[in-house]
Structure formats: C-alpha cells, structure tokens
Amino acid sequence: MELLILADDLTGALDTGIQFVAAGASTRVVLDPHYDLRQVDPDVQVLVVDTESRHIAQEDAADL
C-alpha cells in the first residue's frame, strides 16, 4: 500500500477511490474503520477507509 485515505462518509470514500481507479491505481475501499491494515492485499496501492465519522463528536472521531 502506497497511500491510505481516511474518509468521513461512504460518499467521500467512493468519490475519492474512483479517482484513483480512473488514474490506474489498484484501489480498495473498506467500510470498517477498525480494518486490520495487515490484511491489505500487497497489490493494493490505495486503501480508502470509510470511518463514518462525519456526524459524531470530534473527540469520538479521534478515537477511531
């Protein structure tokens, strides 16, 4: 993995991920903010994690 992106909602995760796909990067979007990064396929260049943190308190989002 060359790039990790944290998105605060699914729309942002998908909108961001598709830009990297369009540029030819091997990209994966995951919906689990606690996703084990050791599980990432070695061929994945860009990992986008949807944290679903847009509508929660700032302190709670920081704990993700």
PyMOL Python script that loads the backbone (N, CA, C, O; Angstrom):
from pymol import cmd

cmd.read_pdbstr("""\
ATOM      1  N   MET A   1       0.851  -1.177   0.000  1.00  0.00           N
ATOM      2  CA  MET A   1       0.000   0.000   0.000  1.00  0.00           C
ATOM      3  C   MET A   1       0.894   1.236   0.000  1.00  0.00           C
ATOM      4  O   MET A   1       1.827   1.364   0.793  1.00  0.00           O
ATOM      5  N   GLU A   2       0.570   2.133  -0.917  1.00  0.00           N
ATOM      6  CA  GLU A   2       1.336   3.366  -1.031  1.00  0.00           C
ATOM      7  C   GLU A   2       0.626   4.556  -0.395  1.00  0.00           C
ATOM      8  O   GLU A   2       1.258   5.525   0.026  1.00  0.00           O
ATOM      9  N   LEU A   3      -0.711   4.460  -0.334  1.00  0.00           N
ATOM     10  CA  LEU A   3      -1.475   5.606   0.152  1.00  0.00           C
ATOM     11  C   LEU A   3      -2.673   5.130   0.956  1.00  0.00           C
ATOM     12  O   LEU A   3      -3.414   4.252   0.512  1.00  0.00           O
ATOM     13  N   LEU A   4      -2.867   5.704   2.132  1.00  0.00           N
ATOM     14  CA  LEU A   4      -4.023   5.433   2.981  1.00  0.00           C
ATOM     15  C   LEU A   4      -4.844   6.708   3.066  1.00  0.00           C
ATOM     16  O   LEU A   4      -4.324   7.772   3.402  1.00  0.00           O
ATOM     17  N   ILE A   5      -6.141   6.593   2.757  1.00  0.00           N
ATOM     18  CA  ILE A   5      -7.041   7.741   2.803  1.00  0.00           C
ATOM     19  C   ILE A   5      -8.143   7.444   3.804  1.00  0.00           C
ATOM     20  O   ILE A   5      -8.757   6.378   3.757  1.00  0.00           O
ATOM     21  N   LEU A   6      -8.393   8.373   4.702  1.00  0.00           N
ATOM     22  CA  LEU A   6      -9.489   8.255   5.661  1.00  0.00           C
ATOM     23  C   LEU A   6     -10.602   9.187   5.212  1.00  0.00           C
ATOM     24  O   LEU A   6     -10.397  10.394   5.084  1.00  0.00           O
ATOM     25  N   ALA A   7     -11.774   8.626   4.975  1.00  0.00           N
ATOM     26  CA  ALA A   7     -12.927   9.406   4.547  1.00  0.00           C
ATOM     27  C   ALA A   7     -13.953   9.417   5.671  1.00  0.00           C
ATOM     28  O   ALA A   7     -14.087   8.438   6.405  1.00  0.00           O
ATOM     29  N   ASP A   8     -14.674  10.519   5.805  1.00  0.00           N
ATOM     30  CA  ASP A   8     -15.622  10.624   6.909  1.00  0.00           C
ATOM     31  C   ASP A   8     -17.006  10.085   6.580  1.00  0.00           C
ATOM     32  O   ASP A   8     -17.863  10.012   7.460  1.00  0.00           O
ATOM     33  N   ASP A   9     -17.241   9.702   5.315  1.00  0.00           N
ATOM     34  CA  ASP A   9     -18.507   9.054   4.966  1.00  0.00           C
ATOM     35  C   ASP A   9     -18.326   8.225   3.695  1.00  0.00           C
ATOM     36  O   ASP A   9     -17.308   8.330   3.011  1.00  0.00           O
ATOM     37  N   LEU A  10     -19.320   7.405   3.393  1.00  0.00           N
ATOM     38  CA  LEU A  10     -19.220   6.486   2.264  1.00  0.00           C
ATOM     39  C   LEU A  10     -19.115   7.227   0.941  1.00  0.00           C
ATOM     40  O   LEU A  10     -18.344   6.825   0.068  1.00  0.00           O
ATOM     41  N   THR A  11     -19.870   8.290   0.781  1.00  0.00           N
ATOM     42  CA  THR A  11     -19.818   9.044  -0.467  1.00  0.00           C
ATOM     43  C   THR A  11     -18.413   9.574  -0.709  1.00  0.00           C
ATOM     44  O   THR A  11     -17.884   9.463  -1.815  1.00  0.00           O
ATOM     45  N   GLY A  12     -17.819  10.141   0.307  1.00  0.00           N
ATOM     46  CA  GLY A  12     -16.456  10.654   0.177  1.00  0.00           C
ATOM     47  C   GLY A  12     -15.453   9.551  -0.120  1.00  0.00           C
ATOM     48  O   GLY A  12     -14.535   9.739  -0.917  1.00  0.00           O
ATOM     49  N   ALA A  13     -15.628   8.407   0.518  1.00  0.00           N
ATOM     50  CA  ALA A  13     -14.731   7.274   0.284  1.00  0.00           C
ATOM     51  C   ALA A  13     -14.810   6.810  -1.166  1.00  0.00           C
ATOM     52  O   ALA A  13     -13.786   6.594  -1.813  1.00  0.00           O
ATOM     53  N   LEU A  14     -16.030   6.659  -1.670  1.00  0.00           N
ATOM     54  CA  LEU A  14     -16.205   6.184  -3.040  1.00  0.00           C
ATOM     55  C   LEU A  14     -15.775   7.238  -4.062  1.00  0.00           C
ATOM     56  O   LEU A  14     -15.131   6.909  -5.058  1.00  0.00           O
ATOM     57  N   ASP A  15     -16.125   8.489  -3.821  1.00  0.00           N
ATOM     58  CA  ASP A  15     -15.729   9.560  -4.744  1.00  0.00           C
ATOM     59  C   ASP A  15     -14.210   9.669  -4.840  1.00  0.00           C
ATOM     60  O   ASP A  15     -13.665   9.896  -5.921  1.00  0.00           O
ATOM     61  N   THR A  16     -13.538   9.509  -3.723  1.00  0.00           N
ATOM     62  CA  THR A  16     -12.080   9.569  -3.713  1.00  0.00           C
ATOM     63  C   THR A  16     -11.487   8.335  -4.368  1.00  0.00           C
ATOM     64  O   THR A  16     -10.591   8.431  -5.207  1.00  0.00           O
ATOM     65  N   GLY A  17     -11.995   7.175  -3.977  1.00  0.00           N
ATOM     66  CA  GLY A  17     -11.471   5.924  -4.524  1.00  0.00           C
ATOM     67  C   GLY A  17     -11.576   5.843  -6.030  1.00  0.00           C
ATOM     68  O   GLY A  17     -10.647   5.373  -6.687  1.00  0.00           O
ATOM     69  N   ILE A  18     -12.685   6.289  -6.593  1.00  0.00           N
ATOM     70  CA  ILE A  18     -12.886   6.181  -8.036  1.00  0.00           C
ATOM     71  C   ILE A  18     -11.897   7.050  -8.804  1.00  0.00           C
ATOM     72  O   ILE A  18     -11.543   6.729  -9.938  1.00  0.00           O
ATOM     73  N   GLN A  19     -11.452   8.136  -8.201  1.00  0.00           N
ATOM     74  CA  GLN A  19     -10.454   8.983  -8.868  1.00  0.00           C
ATOM     75  C   GLN A  19      -9.130   8.242  -9.034  1.00  0.00           C
ATOM     76  O   GLN A  19      -8.458   8.377 -10.057  1.00  0.00           O
ATOM     77  N   PHE A  20      -8.763   7.463  -8.027  1.00  0.00           N
ATOM     78  CA  PHE A  20      -7.530   6.686  -8.119  1.00  0.00           C
ATOM     79  C   PHE A  20      -7.676   5.518  -9.082  1.00  0.00           C
ATOM     80  O   PHE A  20      -6.733   5.174  -9.795  1.00  0.00           O
ATOM     81  N   VAL A  21      -8.857   4.909  -9.106  1.00  0.00           N
ATOM     82  CA  VAL A  21      -9.128   3.842 -10.077  1.00  0.00           C
ATOM     83  C   VAL A  21      -9.009   4.403 -11.497  1.00  0.00           C
ATOM     84  O   VAL A  21      -8.390   3.783 -12.362  1.00  0.00           O
ATOM     85  N   ALA A  22      -9.597   5.564 -11.729  1.00  0.00           N
ATOM     86  CA  ALA A  22      -9.553   6.186 -13.054  1.00  0.00           C
ATOM     87  C   ALA A  22      -8.122   6.504 -13.476  1.00  0.00           C
ATOM     88  O   ALA A  22      -7.810   6.516 -14.666  1.00  0.00           O
ATOM     89  N   ALA A  23      -7.260   6.759 -12.506  1.00  0.00           N
ATOM     90  CA  ALA A  23      -5.852   7.041 -12.799  1.00  0.00           C
ATOM     91  C   ALA A  23      -5.027   5.768 -12.939  1.00  0.00           C
ATOM     92  O   ALA A  23      -3.828   5.822 -13.211  1.00  0.00           O
ATOM     93  N   GLY A  24      -5.683   4.616 -12.751  1.00  0.00           N
ATOM     94  CA  GLY A  24      -4.992   3.340 -12.943  1.00  0.00           C
ATOM     95  C   GLY A  24      -4.421   2.705 -11.694  1.00  0.00           C
ATOM     96  O   GLY A  24      -3.713   1.702 -11.783  1.00  0.00           O
ATOM     97  N   ALA A  25      -4.712   3.263 -10.538  1.00  0.00           N
ATOM     98  CA  ALA A  25      -4.180   2.702  -9.289  1.00  0.00           C
ATOM     99  C   ALA A  25      -5.063   1.567  -8.792  1.00  0.00           C
ATOM    100  O   ALA A  25      -6.290   1.643  -8.857  1.00  0.00           O
ATOM    101  N   SER A  26      -4.439   0.538  -8.307  1.00  0.00           N
ATOM    102  CA  SER A  26      -5.160  -0.559  -7.665  1.00  0.00           C
ATOM    103  C   SER A  26      -5.692  -0.030  -6.336  1.00  0.00           C
ATOM    104  O   SER A  26      -4.917   0.321  -5.446  1.00  0.00           O
ATOM    105  N   THR A  27      -7.019   0.026  -6.207  1.00  0.00           N
ATOM    106  CA  THR A  27      -7.649   0.723  -5.089  1.00  0.00           C
ATOM    107  C   THR A  27      -8.680  -0.162  -4.408  1.00  0.00           C
ATOM    108  O   THR A  27      -9.409  -0.907  -5.064  1.00  0.00           O
ATOM    109  N   ARG A  28      -8.731  -0.074  -3.101  1.00  0.00           N
ATOM    110  CA  ARG A  28      -9.756  -0.783  -2.340  1.00  0.00           C
ATOM    111  C   ARG A  28     -10.388   0.192  -1.359  1.00  0.00           C
ATOM    112  O   ARG A  28      -9.696   0.991  -0.728  1.00  0.00           O
ATOM    113  N   VAL A  29     -11.722   0.118  -1.235  1.00  0.00           N
ATOM    114  CA  VAL A  29     -12.472   0.901  -0.258  1.00  0.00           C
ATOM    115  C   VAL A  29     -13.014  -0.072   0.778  1.00  0.00           C
ATOM    116  O   VAL A  29     -13.654  -1.064   0.430  1.00  0.00           O
ATOM    117  N   VAL A  30     -12.759   0.212   2.050  1.00  0.00           N
ATOM    118  CA  VAL A  30     -13.288  -0.633   3.124  1.00  0.00           C
ATOM    119  C   VAL A  30     -14.197   0.204   4.018  1.00  0.00           C
ATOM    120  O   VAL A  30     -13.996   1.406   4.187  1.00  0.00           O
ATOM    121  N   LEU A  31     -15.192  -0.457   4.582  1.00  0.00           N
ATOM    122  CA  LEU A  31     -16.207   0.234   5.378  1.00  0.00           C
ATOM    123  C   LEU A  31     -15.988   0.127   6.880  1.00  0.00           C
ATOM    124  O   LEU A  31     -16.770   0.668   7.662  1.00  0.00           O
ATOM    125  N   ASP A  32     -14.950  -0.555   7.280  1.00  0.00           N
ATOM    126  CA  ASP A  32     -14.689  -0.790   8.699  1.00  0.00           C
ATOM    127  C   ASP A  32     -13.551   0.109   9.171  1.00  0.00           C
ATOM    128  O   ASP A  32     -12.410  -0.079   8.748  1.00  0.00           O
ATOM    129  N   PRO A  33     -13.834   1.086  10.042  1.00  0.00           N
ATOM    130  CA  PRO A  33     -12.758   1.970  10.498  1.00  0.00           C
ATOM    131  C   PRO A  33     -11.699   1.245  11.330  1.00  0.00           C
ATOM    132  O   PRO A  33     -10.623   1.789  11.579  1.00  0.00           O
ATOM    133  N   HIS A  34     -12.000   0.031  11.755  1.00  0.00           N
ATOM    134  CA  HIS A  34     -11.041  -0.757  12.531  1.00  0.00           C
ATOM    135  C   HIS A  34     -10.400  -1.852  11.679  1.00  0.00           C
ATOM    136  O   HIS A  34      -9.858  -2.824  12.206  1.00  0.00           O
ATOM    137  N   TYR A  35     -10.467  -1.687  10.380  1.00  0.00           N
ATOM    138  CA  TYR A  35      -9.899  -2.655   9.445  1.00  0.00           C
ATOM    139  C   TYR A  35      -8.428  -2.896   9.771  1.00  0.00           C
ATOM    140  O   TYR A  35      -7.667  -1.956   9.999  1.00  0.00           O
ATOM    141  N   ASP A  36      -8.049  -4.154   9.789  1.00  0.00           N
ATOM    142  CA  ASP A  36      -6.672  -4.534  10.085  1.00  0.00           C
ATOM    143  C   ASP A  36      -5.825  -4.294   8.829  1.00  0.00           C
ATOM    144  O   ASP A  36      -5.957  -5.016   7.840  1.00  0.00           O
ATOM    145  N   LEU A  37      -4.972  -3.296   8.871  1.00  0.00           N
ATOM    146  CA  LEU A  37      -4.175  -2.935   7.705  1.00  0.00           C
ATOM    147  C   LEU A  37      -3.240  -4.057   7.264  1.00  0.00           C
ATOM    148  O   LEU A  37      -2.761  -4.054   6.130  1.00  0.00           O
ATOM    149  N   ARG A  38      -2.984  -4.994   8.133  1.00  0.00           N
ATOM    150  CA  ARG A  38      -2.144  -6.140   7.749  1.00  0.00           C
ATOM    151  C   ARG A  38      -2.862  -7.059   6.770  1.00  0.00           C
ATOM    152  O   ARG A  38      -2.231  -7.922   6.160  1.00  0.00           O
ATOM    153  N   GLN A  39      -4.179  -6.886   6.612  1.00  0.00           N
ATOM    154  CA  GLN A  39      -4.961  -7.716   5.702  1.00  0.00           C
ATOM    155  C   GLN A  39      -4.957  -7.196   4.265  1.00  0.00           C
ATOM    156  O   GLN A  39      -5.467  -7.870   3.369  1.00  0.00           O
ATOM    157  N   VAL A  40      -4.403  -6.034   4.036  1.00  0.00           N
ATOM    158  CA  VAL A  40      -4.432  -5.438   2.707  1.00  0.00           C
ATOM    159  C   VAL A  40      -3.622  -6.295   1.738  1.00  0.00           C
ATOM    160  O   VAL A  40      -2.479  -6.659   2.014  1.00  0.00           O
ATOM    161  N   ASP A  41      -4.230  -6.605   0.613  1.00  0.00           N
ATOM    162  CA  ASP A  41      -3.539  -7.336  -0.447  1.00  0.00           C
ATOM    163  C   ASP A  41      -2.309  -6.537  -0.862  1.00  0.00           C
ATOM    164  O   ASP A  41      -2.400  -5.321  -1.033  1.00  0.00           O
ATOM    165  N   PRO A  42      -1.169  -7.187  -1.025  1.00  0.00           N
ATOM    166  CA  PRO A  42       0.052  -6.454  -1.377  1.00  0.00           C
ATOM    167  C   PRO A  42      -0.036  -5.713  -2.715  1.00  0.00           C
ATOM    168  O   PRO A  42       0.747  -4.797  -2.966  1.00  0.00           O
ATOM    169  N   ASP A  43      -0.977  -6.101  -3.569  1.00  0.00           N
ATOM    170  CA  ASP A  43      -1.129  -5.435  -4.866  1.00  0.00           C
ATOM    171  C   ASP A  43      -1.933  -4.141  -4.781  1.00  0.00           C
ATOM    172  O   ASP A  43      -1.967  -3.371  -5.742  1.00  0.00           O
ATOM    173  N   VAL A  44      -2.578  -3.895  -3.647  1.00  0.00           N
ATOM    174  CA  VAL A  44      -3.381  -2.675  -3.481  1.00  0.00           C
ATOM    175  C   VAL A  44      -2.443  -1.488  -3.267  1.00  0.00           C
ATOM    176  O   VAL A  44      -1.598  -1.498  -2.372  1.00  0.00           O
ATOM    177  N   GLN A  45      -2.609  -0.473  -4.101  1.00  0.00           N
ATOM    178  CA  GLN A  45      -1.785   0.729  -3.990  1.00  0.00           C
ATOM    179  C   GLN A  45      -2.438   1.786  -3.108  1.00  0.00           C
ATOM    180  O   GLN A  45      -1.755   2.499  -2.372  1.00  0.00           O
ATOM    181  N   VAL A  46      -3.769   1.884  -3.188  1.00  0.00           N
ATOM    182  CA  VAL A  46      -4.500   2.915  -2.450  1.00  0.00           C
ATOM    183  C   VAL A  46      -5.596   2.235  -1.635  1.00  0.00           C
ATOM    184  O   VAL A  46      -6.413   1.490  -2.176  1.00  0.00           O
ATOM    185  N   LEU A  47      -5.607   2.494  -0.353  1.00  0.00           N
ATOM    186  CA  LEU A  47      -6.661   1.991   0.525  1.00  0.00           C
ATOM    187  C   LEU A  47      -7.439   3.176   1.056  1.00  0.00           C
ATOM    188  O   LEU A  47      -6.865   4.098   1.636  1.00  0.00           O
ATOM    189  N   VAL A  48      -8.757   3.148   0.856  1.00  0.00           N
ATOM    190  CA  VAL A  48      -9.639   4.202   1.354  1.00  0.00           C
ATOM    191  C   VAL A  48     -10.499   3.587   2.452  1.00  0.00           C
ATOM    192  O   VAL A  48     -11.191   2.596   2.217  1.00  0.00           O
ATOM    193  N   VAL A  49     -10.459   4.163   3.636  1.00  0.00           N
ATOM    194  CA  VAL A  49     -11.219   3.658   4.775  1.00  0.00           C
ATOM    195  C   VAL A  49     -12.340   4.643   5.097  1.00  0.00           C
ATOM    196  O   VAL A  49     -12.092   5.819   5.366  1.00  0.00           O
ATOM    197  N   ASP A  50     -13.570   4.147   5.065  1.00  0.00           N
ATOM    198  CA  ASP A  50     -14.736   4.947   5.448  1.00  0.00           C
ATOM    199  C   ASP A  50     -14.884   4.855   6.963  1.00  0.00           C
ATOM    200  O   ASP A  50     -15.160   3.781   7.497  1.00  0.00           O
ATOM    201  N   THR A  51     -14.702   5.971   7.653  1.00  0.00           N
ATOM    202  CA  THR A  51     -14.782   5.974   9.111  1.00  0.00           C
ATOM    203  C   THR A  51     -16.181   6.287   9.643  1.00  0.00           C
ATOM    204  O   THR A  51     -16.446   6.121  10.834  1.00  0.00           O
ATOM    205  N   GLU A  52     -17.086   6.744   8.750  1.00  0.00           N
ATOM    206  CA  GLU A  52     -18.435   7.152   9.169  1.00  0.00           C
ATOM    207  C   GLU A  52     -18.369   8.074  10.382  1.00  0.00           C
ATOM    208  O   GLU A  52     -19.096   7.896  11.359  1.00  0.00           O
ATOM    209  N   SER A  53     -17.493   9.050  10.300  1.00  0.00           N
ATOM    210  CA  SER A  53     -17.263   9.941  11.436  1.00  0.00           C
ATOM    211  C   SER A  53     -17.820  11.353  11.231  1.00  0.00           C
ATOM    212  O   SER A  53     -17.624  12.217  12.085  1.00  0.00           O
ATOM    213  N   ARG A  54     -18.491  11.593  10.143  1.00  0.00           N
ATOM    214  CA  ARG A  54     -18.962  12.946   9.829  1.00  0.00           C
ATOM    215  C   ARG A  54     -19.912  13.497  10.894  1.00  0.00           C
ATOM    216  O   ARG A  54     -19.848  14.679  11.232  1.00  0.00           O
ATOM    217  N   HIS A  55     -20.784  12.648  11.417  1.00  0.00           N
ATOM    218  CA  HIS A  55     -21.832  13.137  12.317  1.00  0.00           C
ATOM    219  C   HIS A  55     -21.623  12.728  13.775  1.00  0.00           C
ATOM    220  O   HIS A  55     -22.582  12.626  14.541  1.00  0.00           O
ATOM    221  N   ILE A  56     -20.372  12.496  14.150  1.00  0.00           N
ATOM    222  CA  ILE A  56     -20.112  12.174  15.553  1.00  0.00           C
ATOM    223  C   ILE A  56     -19.208  13.263  16.148  1.00  0.00           C
ATOM    224  O   ILE A  56     -18.584  14.046  15.432  1.00  0.00           O
ATOM    225  N   ALA A  57     -19.166  13.278  17.459  1.00  0.00           N
ATOM    226  CA  ALA A  57     -18.357  14.304  18.157  1.00  0.00           C
ATOM    227  C   ALA A  57     -16.887  14.180  17.759  1.00  0.00           C
ATOM    228  O   ALA A  57     -16.389  13.085  17.498  1.00  0.00           O
ATOM    229  N   GLN A  58     -16.217  15.307  17.720  1.00  0.00           N
ATOM    230  CA  GLN A  58     -14.810  15.363  17.319  1.00  0.00           C
ATOM    231  C   GLN A  58     -13.956  14.414  18.176  1.00  0.00           C
ATOM    232  O   GLN A  58     -13.079  13.728  17.652  1.00  0.00           O
ATOM    233  N   GLU A  59     -14.204  14.379  19.447  1.00  0.00           N
ATOM    234  CA  GLU A  59     -13.431  13.518  20.343  1.00  0.00           C
ATOM    235  C   GLU A  59     -13.641  12.030  20.010  1.00  0.00           C
ATOM    236  O   GLU A  59     -12.706  11.231  20.056  1.00  0.00           O
ATOM    237  N   ASP A  60     -14.879  11.684  19.679  1.00  0.00           N
ATOM    238  CA  ASP A  60     -15.176  10.295  19.315  1.00  0.00           C
ATOM    239  C   ASP A  60     -14.523   9.933  17.984  1.00  0.00           C
ATOM    240  O   ASP A  60     -14.021   8.822  17.813  1.00  0.00           O
ATOM    241  N   ALA A  61     -14.532  10.859  17.061  1.00  0.00           N
ATOM    242  CA  ALA A  61     -13.904  10.617  15.759  1.00  0.00           C
ATOM    243  C   ALA A  61     -12.402  10.397  15.919  1.00  0.00           C
ATOM    244  O   ALA A  61     -11.813   9.569  15.226  1.00  0.00           O
ATOM    245  N   ALA A  62     -11.798  11.132  16.822  1.00  0.00           N
ATOM    246  CA  ALA A  62     -10.348  10.990  17.047  1.00  0.00           C
ATOM    247  C   ALA A  62     -10.007   9.609  17.592  1.00  0.00           C
ATOM    248  O   ALA A  62      -8.891   9.128  17.392  1.00  0.00           O
ATOM    249  N   ASP A  63     -10.948   8.964  18.276  1.00  0.00           N
ATOM    250  CA  ASP A  63     -10.707   7.639  18.840  1.00  0.00           C
ATOM    251  C   ASP A  63     -10.744   6.531  17.789  1.00  0.00           C
ATOM    252  O   ASP A  63     -10.275   5.419  18.034  1.00  0.00           O
ATOM    253  N   LEU A  64     -11.301   6.837  16.623  1.00  0.00           N
ATOM    254  CA  LEU A  64     -11.352   5.828  15.573  1.00  0.00           C
ATOM    255  C   LEU A  64      -9.974   5.570  15.073  1.00  0.00           C
ATOM    256  O   LEU A  64      -9.786   4.747  14.178  1.00  0.00           O
TER     257      LEU A  64
END
""", "prot")
cmd.dss("prot")
cmd.show_as("cartoon", "prot")
cmd.util.cbc("prot")
cmd.orient("prot")
